[in-house]
Amino acid sequence: MDHDNGKSALNPTSLTVADAARLLARASGQPVTVEMLQADLDAGAPANGDGTINLVHYAAWLVREMGSRD
């Protein structure tokens, strides 16, 4: 099956902040903005050395943050 529709595939281990925001907004049905993700990065969310986001590491960080609020 050929899935090439002219768009490049997204790599969930290396997303730009803008791509991560778009993907998370579409997947969740909730607003997710670049500013929201940047605030998380400023608060200590992990980023790759090139400034991209690994969604697995980011999700783990969010879970830890939610757990520390209890």
C-alpha positions as YAML, in Angstrom:
chain: A
units: angstrom
residues:
- id: 1
  name: MET
  ca: [0.00, 0.00, 0.00]
- id: 2
  name: ASP
  ca: [1.43, 3.35, -0.97]
- id: 3
  name: HIS
  ca: [0.74, 6.09, 1.58]
- id: 4
  name: ASP
  ca: [2.73, 8.82, -0.13]
- id: 5
  name: ASN
  ca: [0.35, 11.75, -0.53]
- id: 6
  name: GLY
  ca: [3.03, 14.36, -1.09]
- id: 7
  name: LYS
  ca: [3.53, 15.06, 2.61]
- id: 8
  name: SER
  ca: [6.60, 14.08, 4.54]
- id: 9
  name: ALA
  ca: [6.09, 11.71, 7.45]
- id: 10
  name: LEU
  ca: [6.36, 13.12, 10.95]
- id: 11
  name: ASN
  ca: [8.90, 11.56, 13.27]
- id: 12
  name: PRO
  ca: [7.39, 11.39, 16.79]
- id: 13
  name: THR
  ca: [10.88, 11.36, 18.31]
- id: 14
  name: SER
  ca: [11.90, 14.60, 16.62]
- id: 15
  name: LEU
  ca: [9.07, 17.08, 16.06]
- id: 16
  name: THR
  ca: [9.39, 20.82, 15.80]
- id: 17
  name: VAL
  ca: [7.41, 22.66, 18.45]
- id: 18
  name: ALA
  ca: [4.95, 23.81, 15.77]
- id: 19
  name: ASP
  ca: [4.47, 20.28, 14.40]
- id: 20
  name: ALA
  ca: [4.06, 18.89, 17.92]
- id: 21
  name: ALA
  ca: [1.42, 21.51, 18.72]
- id: 22
  name: ARG
  ca: [-0.54, 20.72, 15.54]
- id: 23
  name: LEU
  ca: [-0.31, 16.96, 16.09]
- id: 24
  name: LEU
  ca: [-1.32, 17.15, 19.75]
- id: 25
  name: ALA
  ca: [-4.23, 19.49, 18.98]
- id: 26
  name: ARG
  ca: [-5.55, 17.19, 16.26]
- id: 27
  name: ALA
  ca: [-5.10, 14.06, 18.36]
- id: 28
  name: SER
  ca: [-6.69, 15.51, 21.49]
- id: 29
  name: GLY
  ca: [-9.39, 17.69, 19.98]
- id: 30
  name: GLN
  ca: [-8.24, 20.40, 22.40]
- id: 31
  name: PRO
  ca: [-6.33, 23.57, 21.67]
- id: 32
  name: VAL
  ca: [-2.57, 23.07, 21.89]
- id: 33
  name: THR
  ca: [-0.44, 26.03, 20.86]
- id: 34
  name: VAL
  ca: [3.23, 26.65, 20.29]
- id: 35
  name: GLU
  ca: [3.08, 29.01, 23.26]
- id: 36
  name: MET
  ca: [1.71, 26.25, 25.51]
- id: 37
  name: LEU
  ca: [4.48, 23.86, 24.50]
- id: 38
  name: GLN
  ca: [7.12, 26.57, 24.85]
- id: 39
  name: ALA
  ca: [5.87, 27.28, 28.38]
- id: 40
  name: ASP
  ca: [6.30, 23.58, 29.20]
- id: 41
  name: LEU
  ca: [9.80, 23.60, 27.72]
- id: 42
  name: ASP
  ca: [10.64, 26.68, 29.79]
- id: 43
  name: ALA
  ca: [9.31, 24.83, 32.86]
- id: 44
  name: GLY
  ca: [11.66, 21.90, 32.26]
- id: 45
  name: ALA
  ca: [9.99, 19.66, 29.69]
- id: 46
  name: PRO
  ca: [12.63, 17.68, 27.81]
- id: 47
  name: ALA
  ca: [13.79, 18.70, 24.37]
- id: 48
  name: ASN
  ca: [16.25, 17.15, 21.99]
- id: 49
  name: GLY
  ca: [19.58, 18.91, 21.49]
- id: 50
  name: ASP
  ca: [18.28, 20.51, 18.30]
- id: 51
  name: GLY
  ca: [15.19, 21.93, 20.04]
- id: 52
  name: THR
  ca: [12.77, 19.34, 18.70]
- id: 53
  name: ILE
  ca: [10.41, 17.36, 20.93]
- id: 54
  name: ASN
  ca: [10.30, 13.61, 21.46]
- id: 55
  name: LEU
  ca: [6.60, 12.93, 22.14]
- id: 56
  name: VAL
  ca: [7.33, 9.89, 24.32]
- id: 57
  name: HIS
  ca: [9.70, 11.86, 26.55]
- id: 58
  name: TYR
  ca: [7.30, 14.81, 26.62]
- id: 59
  name: ALA
  ca: [4.36, 12.56, 27.59]
- id: 60
  name: ALA
  ca: [6.44, 10.98, 30.38]
- id: 61
  name: TRP
  ca: [7.34, 14.44, 31.65]
- id: 62
  name: LEU
  ca: [3.65, 15.46, 31.65]
- id: 63
  name: VAL
  ca: [2.71, 12.35, 33.64]
- id: 64
  name: ARG
  ca: [5.44, 13.10, 36.19]
- id: 65
  name: GLU
  ca: [4.28, 16.71, 36.46]
- id: 66
  name: MET
  ca: [0.68, 15.64, 36.98]
- id: 67
  name: GLY
  ca: [1.78, 13.15, 39.65]
- id: 68
  name: SER
  ca: [3.80, 15.76, 41.52]
- id: 69
  name: ARG
  ca: [0.71, 17.99, 41.86]
- id: 70
  name: ASP
  ca: [-1.15, 15.39, 43.95]
...
